[in-house]
């Protein structure tokens, strides 16, 4: 699905953050990730999603810079010819708070805009598909829409330095942008707001309107601190022409392939699963587990093999074999974190990884986003996962085990 070429959709890009926590001495949206600014990278994703009116809300005095970045990004967006893209872009001056900045963007929308998306320029790597999901959900539900990712860290409620209690993360989600709304609902909610909010869905919910979630994306993290910026820079590797790399002695990106197979461990004397299932970095309660020196996570192990192969560092047995007792029973996080360290020591960074696993069970689709988020967080790079069956053929078709196949890209660090 792509956004329909029509002015019925408006995207407000909020680029007014001060960047204090980033420590860059400039408004955050204008800080460079590589040779290009955070705003330019954000606009690439916005414009690649398809034709829509784009209103950039810039800090006072930086309106011209914002327009320059927008026009440069428009030259790179594939969705429309350059002249048409420029007609869709405008810049307004932001207010003292985020809420006032969004209000300024709302005031600049064309009269026939029906669906409004509000996006933070600090989420500079958000893929176009997230924008498309949000628009589709607004049209389908008529509600406010927020993309989310599952909370994967253990959460504690504290008082000062003392832990008061653990917080059940099952009902928690991390909110991202773009957040989307029918225009009438968003405008009315802003008009009736009695306090400042830092999140548009919170403001709309406070006005009594329902909010619906769609899957977010691990790449849509918010760049706030220097560590966040380092992570973003590691995900954007400008590739020089091949002849330039060879002339300067530079290394080209490399691709590796990995596979892993594990049999189900069976049941114990009481008829219960002999071990618990861990697959794609997740625990699957009630599912039969996989046999192995560690937790038998075939997906994670295939990723490790693919990355090590791409970097020329051997295979999983070389670094995580049965002679390494510290990895007995270990889960995906331990394997992927160590693999990332091995690559870093050899001068490589993870570009991205794609995995397919074959098995009759578990049913994977409902937890795909959660698994991708966990594995992406461990690697500091995007991981995509697909699952399939083999129509009853082979050992996976007979329900005897799981097979996984991974392709990984590594780039010079």
N, C-alpha and C positions, 0 to 999 in steps of 0.2 A: 504494500500500500504506500502511496506517496501523496503528499498534500496536493489537493486539486488546484490548478492554476486559477486562482480567484482571489479577490480582495476580501473574501469572507473571513479569512484567518489573519490575525495580527499577532506578532511576537514582540514583546517588550523585553529588551536586553538591558539589565540593570548593571551599569559599569561605574558606579559611584563610590565603591569601597575605598577607604583611605590607605589600606595596606600597612597599617601600624604593626600588626603581628608578623607581617612578612619582612619588615625591616628593610624595605627597598628604597625608602625615601621618596616615593612617588605613588600616585594613585594606583591601586593594585592592578586594574585592568590594563594599564599601559606598561607594566613590567614585562620584560622579555622572557619567554620560556626557552626558545632558541633564538634565532635571529628575528623572530616575530613576536608580537605582544600576545598576552593572554587574551585580550579582546579579539584580536585577529583570528586566533585559533578557535575561540568560541563562535565567532561569526561564520567560520567555515562550516561548522556543524549545522548552524541555523539555516544558512543559505542552501546547503546540500540537501536539506529535508524537503525542499520544494518551494514553489512560489507562495509568498505571504508578505503582507506589509510588515516591515521590520522597523521598530522605533528603538533607537539606542539612547539610553538615559546616561548622560556623561556629567562629570563634575564641572562646575563653573570654570571657564577658562580653558577647558580641554575639548570643547565641542568640535573644533576643527580637526584636532588629532583623531577623534573618534570617527569622523567622516572619512578621513584619509585611510584609516585602518579598514573601515567598512568597504570602501571602494576597492581597495586592494584585495580583500577577501572575496568580493563579488567577481573579480576576474578569475578566481580559482574555482568557483562553485559550478558544478556541472548542470544544475537544474534548468537554467534559463540563459538566453543570450545576454551578453554583458549589459547592453543598453537597457534592457527590460529590468534587470536586477537593480540597476542604479535608480530607476524610477520608484522602486519599492522601499527604498531606504531613506530614513530621515533621522536627525539627531535633535534631542531636546536637552535642556539643562535640568539636572536633578535637584532635589530638595535637601533639607538638613537631615532627613531620615530616609530609610529605605521606603517606608510607606508613602512619603511625600514624593519620592522619586517615581514610584510606580504610578501614583496618581497623575504626575506630569506626563508619563507615557500614555496613560489611558486617554488623557485629553487630546493627544495628538493622533489617535486612531481615526481612520476614515469612518464615515457614517455607516457604510455597509459591512463593516467587520462584525461578524457574529460570534466567532470563537477567539478567545484571547489566551495566549500563553505568556507566562512571565518566567524569564530565565536569568540566572545569575552568570555574569561573564566569568566569575571565578570558577565555575564548573566548565572549564575551557575545552575539555576533551569529550564532552557528551556526544555520543553518536547520533546521527540523524534519525535512526530507528526509534529512539526514545521520543522525539518530537512527534513522529508519526503515530506511535502508540497512544500518546496523550490526546492528540486530535481525534483519533478514532473513538476513544473512550468517552470524550466529551460529547461527540455526536450520538453515541449509542446510549448513554445514560442521562444526559442532560444535567449532570452533576459536576462539581469541582473534582479535579483529578490530580493526584500526586504520585509520581514514581517513587518507589521505595525499594530498599534492600533489607533482607533480614539482619538483625543485630547478631553478630557472631561472637563478640566478646562477652565474657562473664561480667555482669553488671552488679555493682554494689551501691547501696545507699549509705552515705557516710555523714557523720557529724564532726566537722573539723578533721582530725586525723584518724578518727575511730570509725570502723565499719559497723554500721547499725544492723544491716540485714542484706541478704542477697535479693536481687530483683529477678523475678521470672521473666526471661527474655522472649518467651513464646509469643506473647502479645505485643512485642515491641518491634518497631521497624524504623530504619533510618530514612528520613525524607530527603528527596533530591528535587532538582528542577530540570526541565520546565514543568511548572504547574499550570494546568489549563482549566478554563471556565467558560460557560456561556457568558457572553458579554454583559447581558442584563443583570445576571446574578453578581458578577464582580463589581460592576459600577454601583449597584445598589448597596452592596456590602461596604464598599469604600465610603459611600455617602453617609452611612449610618454608624461607622466605626467611632467608638468613644475613647479608644486608647490606641497607642502605637503597637503594631505587631511586626515581627521580623520575618514572618512567614505568611504568604498569601492565603494558603488553605486554612491556617488558624484564624485569620480575619474573617474569611467566608463562613467557616464553621461557627464562629461566635455570633454571626448574623442569623444562624438557624438553618443553614443549608448543609445537606449531606456531602461528604467527601469520600471518593472511591479511589482505591489504589490500583496502579498497574506496575509491572516489574520495571525497576530501574536498571542501572548498568554500573558495573564496577569502575568503568572509566569516567563516570560522572561524579567523581569525588571533588570536594571543594578545596581549592588551593588557598590555604590560609597561612601556613607557617613555612619556614625555609625547608623543612623536611618534605612538605607537600610539593613544593616547587622542585626539589630534587627528584621526587617520584615522577612528576610530570615530564621533566627533562629526560628521564630515563626511558619514557615511553615515546618520545618524539626524537627520532634519530635522523637528521638530514642525511640523505644519501648522495654523495658526490658521484659524478659519472665514473664508470668503471675505469676508464683510462687514467683519470686523476688519482684514483685510489692506488692503482698499481705504480704510477709514477712517483707517488709520495711514500710508497711502502705501506700504505694503509690496508686494512683488511676489509673485505666485503662481508655483508651479512651471510650467514650460513644456515642451512636447513638440516634437521635431523629427524629420523623416524624411530619410534619405539613401540614395542609390543609387550604385553604381559598377559599371562593366563594363570588363573587360580581355580582350583576345584572347591566346591562346597565341602565344608568340614563334616557334614552329617549331624547325627544326633547322639546324645549320651544315653546312658542306660535307662534314664527316666523318660526318654522320648523327646527331650527338649533339645534345642539347637546346642551343639557342642561349644560353639563360640558365637559371639555376637557379630553381626555384619557391619563392617565399615567399608564404604564405597564412595568414591569421589569426594573424600574428605568429610563425609557425614556418617553419623551413626543411624542405623536403621533398626529400631526396636522391633522385635518379633520376627525378623527375617533371619534365615539361616546364614551363618558366617562363612568366611572363606579361609581355607587352610594356608598357612604360610609362616615364615620366620617372624614377620611383623604381623600387621593386622590383615594382610592379604588384599589390600586395596589395589586392585588391578589398574584402575584408572590413574591413581597417583603414580604407581610404579611405571606405567607406560610413559607418563609425562617425564619422569626422571630419566628413563632410557633415551627418549627423544632429545632432551636437552644435552645430556652428556655426549650423545652421538654427534650432535651438531657442533659442539665445542671441541670435539676430538679428545674427550677425557675418559674414554673407556665406556663401561656400562654399569648398570646398577649393582651387579655382583662385585665389581671392583671396589666400590665405595660403601656398599651396604650389605655385604654378604653375611652368611651365618657365623663368620668369625668376628663379627662386630656385635657383641652382646648388648651394646647400648641401644641398638635398633630392634631388639626383640620386643614384639608387641607394639612397636611405635606406629603412630598414625601419620596421615598425609603431611601435616604441618611440619613434623620433624624432617621428613624426607625432602620436602620442597624447599624448606629454609636452608638446609645444608647444601642442596644442589645449587641454589642461588649463590651461596657463599663460594662454592667451588668454581662456578662460572666467573664470579667477580674476581677471584684470585688469578684467574687465567685471562682477564681482560675482556670478558664478555658480559653482556646484559641480555635478559630475556626480552624478546620482541613480542611474541604472542605464541599461544599453544592452542591447537585444536585436537579434540579427542573424540573418538567414537568407541562405545563399548557395546558388546553383544551379550545379551542375557535375557532369559524369560522373566526374571524378577531381580530386583524390586521394580515397581512401577515408578518411573523416574520423572515424568513430565512435571508433576506438582512441585518437585524440589529442585528443578533444574537451575533456577536463578540463585537459590541458596547455595548449591554446590559450586556454581561458577564464581560466586562472590567469595566463598571460602578459599578456593584454590587460587583465584586471582590475587587475593590479599596476601597469601603466603608467598607467591612468586613476585609480587609487585608488578604484574603485567597481566593483560587480559587472557583468560582461559575460556574457551567455548567447548561445550560438551553436547554430543548427540548420542542417543541410545536407540538400539534396534534389536529385533529378534532375527532368527534365521529360519523361520517357518518350520521348526521341528527338525532341522537338519544339523548334524554334527553334535558334539558334546554340549554346546550351549543350547541347542534345540532340545536336547534330551534333559535339560535342567541339571547337568552335572557340574557346571561351573560358569565362569565369566571370562571373556576375552576382551582386551582393550587395545586400541591402536591410536597412536598419537603422532602428530606432526608438529615440530617446534621450530621457531625462527629465533636465532640469536644474532645480536648485533655487537659491533665493537663498543666497549664501554669507554 
